[in-house]
Amino acid sequence: MITFHGRDATLVTMNLTPTSFVLAPLLALAYGAIHLLDGLDGSHGPGLAWTAGHLAFLAALALFVPLVLELAHRAANRRAATAIAVFSLIGVAAGGVQFVIDLVVGFIAADRAEMGRLFDQVQQVPGVELVVYAVVPTFFYAGLITLVAMQAVAGRIGWWSPALIALGVGAVVVDRDLLPLSALLNLVGLAPLRRGPVRADAGPSRPGRAANATLGDFSQ
């Protein structure tokens, strides 16, 4: 069994955090592409594509956790940023529950019609529709945009980064089939932040120089 202690665990965390700024949106892109392929026959799931896509997005959500925490750590106003990060991570947790439910339904159901019946049963449980599907998952996106915007306010990146992330979120709201476009916008918006760590007490860098260093119910 491999264990990590002290300095080794710190190194793993330091390596994972910058990687997450690129790998998390890439995994979301993989989910979006698989989602489109899965729907070529007119329906989504159950089957290998449904399972693979949802596992990819669960991995993306896991990588967004260190990303959000790092953004909060870099902020000048740590107290406000920490509160925003907690708000955002509540959304990540709700999205994770949503995708786990989808995976379980995909395993149990024999066809799409049965999946629909199972989803109806789940969403009829009081509070599930609101907490797991309709509202709470959006906390993640709102918090992420705000944390990236705080980096723009500090002058570490250009304003186009949070704008692209906001456009990516808006694209999925308009049409779920725009998931690949949304992921690409997130990738371009987050990529300038991968180099670091850039701490709040290190002073702001020029936006141009930093730039050159370079999802509610979306599951069904």
C-alpha positions in Angstrom: 0.0 0.0 0.0 1.3 3.5 -0.9 0.9 6.2 1.7 1.8 9.9 1.6 3.1 11.7 4.6 4.3 15.3 5.2 6.4 16.7 2.3 5.2 14.0 -0.1 1.5 14.8 0.4 2.4 18.5 0.0 4.1 17.9 -3.3 1.2 15.8 -4.5 -1.2 18.7 -3.7 1.1 21.3 -5.3 1.3 19.2 -8.5 -2.5 18.5 -8.6 -3.6 22.1 -8.2 -2.1 23.7 -11.3 -3.0 20.5 -13.3 -6.6 20.9 -12.2 -7.0 24.3 -14.0 -6.5 22.4 -17.3 -7.6 18.8 -16.6 -10.9 19.6 -14.9 -12.3 21.5 -18.0 -10.8 18.8 -20.3 -12.7 16.1 -18.4 -15.8 18.2 -18.7 -15.1 18.4 -22.4 -14.9 14.6 -22.6 -18.3 14.4 -20.9 -19.8 16.8 -23.3 -18.4 15.0 -26.3 -19.6 11.6 -25.0 -23.0 13.1 -24.2 -23.4 14.2 -27.9 -22.3 10.8 -29.1 -24.6 9.0 -26.7 -27.5 11.0 -28.1 -26.9 10.2 -31.8 -29.6 7.5 -31.6 -32.1 10.0 -30.2 -31.8 9.2 -26.5 -29.2 9.3 -23.7 -28.3 6.1 -21.8 -28.2 3.6 -20.4 -25.0 2.0 -21.5 -21.3 2.4 -21.7 -21.3 5.9 -23.1 -23.7 7.1 -20.3 -21.4 5.5 -17.6 -18.1 6.7 -19.1 -19.4 10.3 -19.6 -20.7 10.5 -16.0 -17.5 9.1 -14.6 -15.5 11.7 -16.6 -17.6 14.5 -15.2 -17.4 13.2 -11.6 -13.6 13.2 -12.0 -13.8 16.8 -13.3 -15.9 17.8 -10.2 -13.3 16.2 -8.0 -10.5 18.3 -9.6 -12.6 21.5 -9.3 -12.3 21.1 -5.5 -8.5 21.9 -5.2 -9.0 24.5 -8.0 -11.7 26.4 -6.0 -9.6 26.2 -2.8 -6.5 27.5 -4.6 -8.5 30.5 -6.0 -9.7 31.3 -2.5 -6.1 31.0 -1.2 -4.8 33.5 -3.8 -7.5 36.1 -3.1 -6.6 39.3 -1.4 -9.7 39.2 0.7 -9.3 35.7 2.2 -12.4 35.8 4.4 -14.8 36.7 1.6 -13.1 34.3 -0.8 -13.3 31.5 1.7 -17.0 32.0 2.1 -17.4 32.1 -1.7 -15.4 28.9 -2.0 -17.6 27.1 0.6 -20.6 28.3 -1.3 -19.1 27.0 -4.6 -18.1 23.6 -3.0 -21.6 23.0 -1.8 -22.6 23.2 -5.4 -19.9 20.8 -6.3 -21.2 18.3 -3.7 -24.7 18.7 -5.0 -23.5 18.1 -8.6 -21.6 15.0 -7.4 -24.7 13.6 -5.8 -26.6 14.3 -9.0 -24.1 12.4 -11.1 -23.9 9.5 -8.7 -27.7 9.1 -8.9 -27.5 9.2 -12.7 -24.9 6.4 -12.6 -26.9 4.2 -10.3 -30.0 4.8 -12.4 -28.0 3.9 -15.5 -26.9 0.6 -14.0 -30.3 -0.4 -12.8 -32.4 0.6 -15.8 -32.8 -1.7 -18.8 -33.7 1.1 -21.2 -34.3 4.9 -21.4 -38.0 4.6 -20.6 -37.2 2.8 -17.3 -34.5 5.5 -16.6 -37.2 8.1 -17.0 -39.4 6.4 -14.5 -36.6 6.0 -12.0 -35.6 9.7 -12.3 -39.2 10.7 -11.7 -39.3 8.6 -8.5 -36.0 10.2 -7.3 -37.1 13.7 -8.1 -40.4 13.2 -6.3 -38.6 12.9 -3.0 -39.1 16.2 -1.2 -36.2 18.5 -1.6 -34.3 16.4 -4.1 -35.3 18.4 -7.2 -34.3 21.7 -5.5 -31.1 20.6 -3.8 -29.7 18.1 -6.2 -30.9 19.2 -9.6 -32.5 22.7 -10.0 -30.8 25.2 -7.6 -27.8 24.1 -5.5 -25.6 22.8 -8.3 -25.6 26.3 -9.7 -23.7 27.5 -6.6 -20.6 26.0 -8.0 -20.7 28.0 -11.2 -21.6 31.2 -9.5 -18.8 30.8 -7.0 -16.3 29.9 -9.6 -17.0 32.9 -11.7 -16.8 35.2 -8.7 -13.5 33.7 -7.5 -12.0 34.1 -11.0 -13.4 37.6 -11.2 -11.6 38.4 -7.9 -8.3 37.4 -9.6 -9.2 39.8 -12.5 -9.9 42.6 -10.0 -6.4 42.0 -8.5 -4.9 42.5 -11.9 -3.5 38.9 -12.2 -5.6 38.0 -15.3 -7.6 39.8 -17.9 -11.4 40.3 -17.5 -11.9 38.0 -20.5 -11.2 35.0 -18.2 -14.3 35.3 -16.0 -16.3 36.5 -19.0 -15.5 33.3 -20.9 -16.4 31.2 -18.0 -19.7 33.0 -17.6 -20.4 32.6 -21.4 -19.6 28.9 -20.9 -22.2 28.6 -18.2 -24.7 30.5 -20.3 -24.2 28.3 -23.3 -25.3 25.2 -21.4 -28.3 27.0 -20.0 -29.3 27.8 -23.6 -28.7 24.3 -24.9 -27.3 21.2 -23.1 -25.7 20.1 -26.4 -23.4 23.0 -26.1 -21.5 21.3 -23.3 -18.3 20.9 -25.4 -18.3 24.6 -26.3 -18.9 25.4 -22.6 -16.0 23.2 -21.5 -13.7 24.8 -24.1 -14.6 28.3 -22.9 -13.9 27.2 -19.3 -10.6 25.8 -20.4 -9.5 29.0 -22.1 -10.7 31.0 -19.2 -9.0 29.0 -16.5 -5.8 28.1 -18.3 -4.0 31.5 -17.4 -4.4 30.6 -13.7 -2.6 27.3 -13.9 0.8 28.8 -13.2 1.4 29.5 -9.6 0.9 29.5 -6.9 0.5 33.3 -7.2 -0.2 34.5 -3.6 -2.2 37.6 -2.7 0.8 39.1 -0.9 3.0 38.7 -4.0 1.5 41.8 -5.5 -0.6 42.1 -8.7 0.9 41.2 -12.0 0.1 42.8 -15.4 -3.1 41.3 -16.9 -1.5 40.9 -20.3 1.5 39.0 -19.0 -0.8 36.7 -16.9 -3.0 36.1 -19.9 -0.1 35.1 -22.0 0.9 32.4 -19.4 -1.5 30.4 -20.8 -22.6 23.5 -15.2 -27.8 23.2 -12.7 -29.1 19.9 -14.2 -26.8 19.1 -17.1 -26.6 15.4 -16.6 -29.6 13.8 -18.2 
